[in-house]
Each structure stands twice: as structure tokens, then as C-alpha cells.
């Protein structure tokens, strides 16, 4: 019985870690796309300034 409980806790811990890593990766990809959008806008601004 005690061994089954420890195995359940071990599996639950791995599931929680996997989900946490998924959330971190998802949030990181959102930040990357946000930063890429900013970079695109800044490139346009720099181009306009260079053409002045």
C-alpha cells in the first residue's frame, strides 16, 4: 500500500513538472513573438529616420 502511494506521488510529480515546463515554453514563445513584433516596428522607424 505504501509503495503504491509513493509511486502515485512520483507519477503526479512528473506530470506537474511536465505541465510546468509546457507553460514556461508557451509563455516564452509568446514573448518571442511579441519581441519580434517590436523589432519589426523599430526597423520601420529606423528606416524612416534614415530616409529623412
KEDRENTOR-775722 format. One record per residue (C-alpha): y negated, x, z; residue number from 1. Coordinates in steps of 0.1 Angstrom, whole numbers, always signed. Layout:
<atoms>
{atom {Y X Z} NUM}
...
</atoms>
This chain:
<atoms>
{atom {+0 +0 +0} 1}
{atom {-24 +28 +10} 2}
{atom {-16 +47 -22} 3}
{atom {-23 +16 -44} 4}
{atom {-57 +12 -27} 5}
{atom {-66 +48 -33} 6}
{atom {-55 +45 -70} 7}
{atom {-76 +14 -73} 8}
{atom {-106 +32 -58} 9}
{atom {-101 +62 -82} 10}
{atom {-100 +39 -112} 11}
{atom {-130 +20 -101} 12}
{atom {-149 +52 -96} 13}
{atom {-141 +64 -131} 14}
{atom {-152 +30 -145} 15}
{atom {-185 +32 -126} 16}
{atom {-191 +68 -138} 17}
{atom {-183 +59 -174} 18}
{atom {-207 +30 -173} 19}
{atom {-234 +51 -157} 20}
{atom {-231 +77 -185} 21}
{atom {-233 +49 -211} 22}
{atom {-265 +36 -195} 23}
{atom {-280 +72 -194} 24}
{atom {-271 +78 -231} 25}
{atom {-285 +44 -241} 26}
{atom {-318 +50 -223} 27}
{atom {-321 +85 -238} 28}
{atom {-316 +71 -273} 29}
{atom {-343 +45 -267} 30}
{atom {-367 +73 -255} 31}
{atom {-359 +94 -285} 32}
{atom {-367 +66 -310} 33}
{atom {-399 +59 -290} 34}
{atom {-410 +95 -292} 35}
{atom {-402 +97 -329} 36}
{atom {-425 +67 -334} 37}
{atom {-453 +85 -316} 38}
{atom {-446 +116 -336} 39}
{atom {-449 +97 -369} 40}
{atom {-483 +82 -358} 41}
{atom {-496 +116 -347} 42}
{atom {-486 +131 -381} 43}
{atom {-506 +104 -398} 44}
{atom {-536 +111 -375} 45}
{atom {-534 +149 -382} 46}
{atom {-532 +143 -419} 47}
{atom {-563 +121 -418} 48}
{atom {-582 +147 -398} 49}
{atom {-572 +174 -422} 50}
{atom {-584 +154 -451} 51}
{atom {-619 +150 -436} 52}
</atoms>
